[in-house]
């Protein structure tokens, strides 16, 4: 009689059934996980999430109240730098240096330092012709920006007149409103046509 502990030859060739064994987490991932948890706890403790939650991002009521549109070039509701970046910097560059032979510079330009009335007319009506800036002649088309409000145009002109090496007084939105009533609907043909506006 065969031994009961002996299995038939076919069964002996089979692999044993797999069984789950306890394998501890490797040390390095465990330390990383513990470090991340500790960092999160310290970050929450330092950032103070429990301080004055009703203040949200801690802006004051004055910061959240709408500011009136219009007013002078110094009006805080208009960000002339942002308007310049969105509408002017692609040609005149963020530095105000323009592109040599293509787009005139605004930094140190005699037109920027000159009459605010001429600048107001440039942005309201544009230029389609030759203009000389800092001794160099530029010929091209500058579009009109009459679609912007008087306060926005005053803000961007104030930004241009007080940025880089330019140090000039702000431009008032009332000047833009006054020049907008001129009835002109075509770009200026040249710098000479602009000079005719000088008081």
C-alpha positions as CSV (number, residue, x, y, z in Angstrom):
1,X,0.0,0.0,0.0
2,X,1.5,3.4,-1.0
3,X,2.4,5.9,1.7
4,X,-0.4,8.4,2.3
5,X,2.1,11.2,2.4
6,X,3.4,10.5,-1.0
7,X,1.7,12.3,-3.9
8,X,1.3,10.8,-7.3
9,X,4.1,11.8,-9.7
10,X,1.7,14.2,-11.7
11,X,0.9,16.1,-8.5
12,X,4.5,16.4,-7.5
13,X,5.4,18.2,-10.7
14,X,2.8,21.0,-10.0
15,X,3.9,24.3,-8.3
16,X,2.6,25.0,-4.8
17,X,-0.3,27.5,-4.5
18,X,0.9,31.1,-4.1
19,X,0.5,32.6,-0.7
20,X,0.6,36.2,0.4
21,X,3.5,37.1,2.6
22,X,4.1,40.3,4.6
23,X,6.6,42.4,2.8
24,X,7.6,45.6,4.7
25,X,7.6,48.9,2.7
26,X,11.1,49.8,1.6
27,X,12.9,52.3,3.8
28,X,13.4,55.1,1.3
29,X,9.8,55.4,0.2
30,X,8.7,55.2,3.8
31,X,11.0,58.1,4.7
32,X,9.8,60.2,1.7
33,X,6.2,59.6,2.7
34,X,6.9,60.6,6.3
35,X,8.8,63.7,5.2
36,X,5.9,64.8,2.9
37,X,3.4,64.4,5.8
38,X,5.6,66.4,8.1
39,X,6.1,69.1,5.5
40,X,2.3,69.4,5.0
41,X,1.7,69.8,8.7
42,X,4.4,72.4,9.1
43,X,3.2,74.3,6.0
44,X,-0.4,74.4,7.3
45,X,0.8,75.6,10.7
46,X,3.0,78.4,9.2
47,X,0.5,79.6,6.6
48,X,-2.1,80.2,9.3
49,X,-5.3,78.9,7.7
50,X,-7.2,79.6,10.9
51,X,-6.6,83.3,10.9
52,X,-9.5,85.5,10.0
53,X,-11.1,83.3,7.3
54,X,-13.8,85.9,6.7
55,X,-11.1,88.1,5.2
56,X,-10.5,85.6,2.4
57,X,-7.3,86.8,0.6
58,X,-7.2,89.7,3.1
59,X,-8.1,92.4,0.7
60,X,-9.9,95.3,2.4
61,X,-13.3,96.5,1.6
62,X,-11.8,99.5,-0.1
63,X,-9.8,97.2,-2.3
64,X,-12.9,95.4,-3.4
65,X,-15.1,98.4,-4.1
66,X,-15.3,99.6,-7.7
67,X,-13.4,102.8,-8.5
68,X,-15.0,105.4,-10.7
69,X,-14.0,105.4,-14.3
70,X,-12.8,108.6,-16.0
71,X,-10.8,111.2,-14.2
72,X,-7.2,112.2,-14.8
73,X,-4.2,110.2,-16.0
74,X,-3.3,109.5,-12.4
75,X,-6.6,107.7,-11.9
76,X,-5.8,104.5,-9.9
77,X,-8.6,102.6,-11.6
78,X,-6.7,102.5,-14.8
79,X,-3.5,100.5,-15.1
80,X,-1.6,102.3,-17.9
81,X,1.2,99.7,-17.8
82,X,-1.2,96.8,-18.4
83,X,-2.8,98.7,-21.3
84,X,0.6,99.4,-22.8
85,X,1.6,95.7,-22.5
86,X,-1.6,94.6,-24.2
87,X,-1.7,97.2,-27.0
88,X,1.7,98.8,-27.6
89,X,4.6,96.6,-26.4
90,X,4.4,94.3,-29.4
91,X,5.7,97.1,-31.6
92,X,7.4,99.6,-29.2
93,X,8.7,96.8,-27.0
94,X,8.4,96.5,-23.2
95,X,11.6,98.5,-22.8
96,X,10.2,101.4,-24.9
97,X,13.1,101.1,-27.3
98,X,11.1,100.1,-30.4
99,X,12.7,98.2,-33.3
100,X,15.4,100.1,-35.2
101,X,14.1,101.1,-38.7
102,X,10.7,99.6,-38.0
103,X,9.0,100.9,-34.9
104,X,10.1,104.2,-33.3
105,X,11.3,104.3,-29.7
106,X,9.2,105.9,-27.0
107,X,12.0,106.1,-24.4
108,X,13.6,109.5,-24.8
109,X,11.4,110.4,-27.8
110,X,10.9,114.1,-28.4
111,X,7.2,113.3,-29.2
112,X,6.7,111.8,-25.8
113,X,8.4,114.7,-24.1
114,X,6.5,117.2,-26.2
115,X,2.9,118.3,-26.1
116,X,0.4,116.0,-24.5
117,X,-2.1,117.3,-27.1
118,X,-0.1,115.8,-30.0
119,X,0.3,112.4,-28.1
120,X,-3.5,112.4,-27.6
121,X,-4.1,112.9,-31.3
122,X,-1.5,110.1,-32.2
123,X,-3.4,107.5,-30.1
124,X,-6.8,108.7,-31.2
125,X,-6.2,108.9,-34.9
126,X,-2.9,107.1,-35.7
127,X,-0.2,107.9,-38.2
128,X,0.1,106.7,-41.8
129,X,3.3,108.2,-43.1
130,X,6.8,109.4,-42.2
131,X,7.8,110.5,-38.7
132,X,11.2,111.4,-37.4
133,X,12.1,110.2,-33.9
134,X,15.5,110.8,-32.3
135,X,17.0,111.7,-35.7
136,X,15.7,108.5,-37.5
137,X,12.9,108.5,-40.0
138,X,10.2,105.8,-39.7
139,X,7.5,105.1,-42.3
140,X,4.6,102.9,-41.5
141,X,1.1,102.7,-40.1
142,X,0.3,103.2,-36.4
143,X,-3.4,102.3,-35.9
144,X,-5.9,104.4,-34.0
145,X,-6.8,103.3,-30.5
146,X,-10.0,105.4,-30.3
147,X,-11.8,102.3,-29.2
148,X,-10.2,102.7,-25.8
149,X,-11.9,105.0,-23.3
150,X,-10.5,108.5,-22.5
151,X,-9.3,107.2,-19.0
152,X,-7.6,104.2,-20.6
153,X,-5.8,106.4,-23.2
154,X,-4.8,108.9,-20.5
155,X,-3.5,106.0,-18.4
156,X,-1.3,104.6,-21.1
157,X,0.0,108.0,-22.1
158,X,0.8,108.8,-18.5
159,X,2.6,105.4,-18.3
160,X,4.7,106.2,-21.5
161,X,5.5,109.7,-20.3
162,X,6.7,108.5,-16.9
163,X,8.5,105.3,-17.7
164,X,12.1,104.3,-18.6
165,X,14.1,107.6,-18.8
166,X,11.0,109.7,-19.4
167,X,9.9,111.9,-16.5
168,X,6.9,114.0,-17.5
169,X,3.7,115.1,-16.0
170,X,0.6,112.8,-16.3
171,X,-2.0,113.2,-19.0
172,X,-5.6,114.0,-18.0
173,X,-8.5,112.2,-19.5
174,X,-10.3,115.5,-20.2
175,X,-7.6,116.2,-22.8
176,X,-8.5,113.0,-24.6
177,X,-12.2,113.8,-24.4
178,X,-11.6,117.3,-25.9
179,X,-9.4,116.0,-28.7
180,X,-11.8,113.2,-29.5
181,X,-14.3,115.9,-30.5
182,X,-12.1,117.3,-33.3
183,X,-14.1,115.4,-35.9
184,X,-11.0,113.9,-37.5
185,X,-11.5,110.3,-38.7
186,X,-8.3,109.7,-40.7
187,X,-4.7,109.0,-39.6
188,X,-2.1,111.8,-39.7
189,X,0.0,111.8,-42.9
190,X,3.3,112.7,-41.3
191,X,5.1,114.2,-38.3
192,X,4.7,117.6,-40.0
193,X,0.9,117.3,-39.8
194,X,1.2,116.6,-36.1
195,X,3.5,119.6,-35.5
196,X,0.7,121.8,-36.9
197,X,-1.3,120.9,-33.7
198,X,1.2,122.5,-31.4
199,X,-0.3,125.5,-29.5
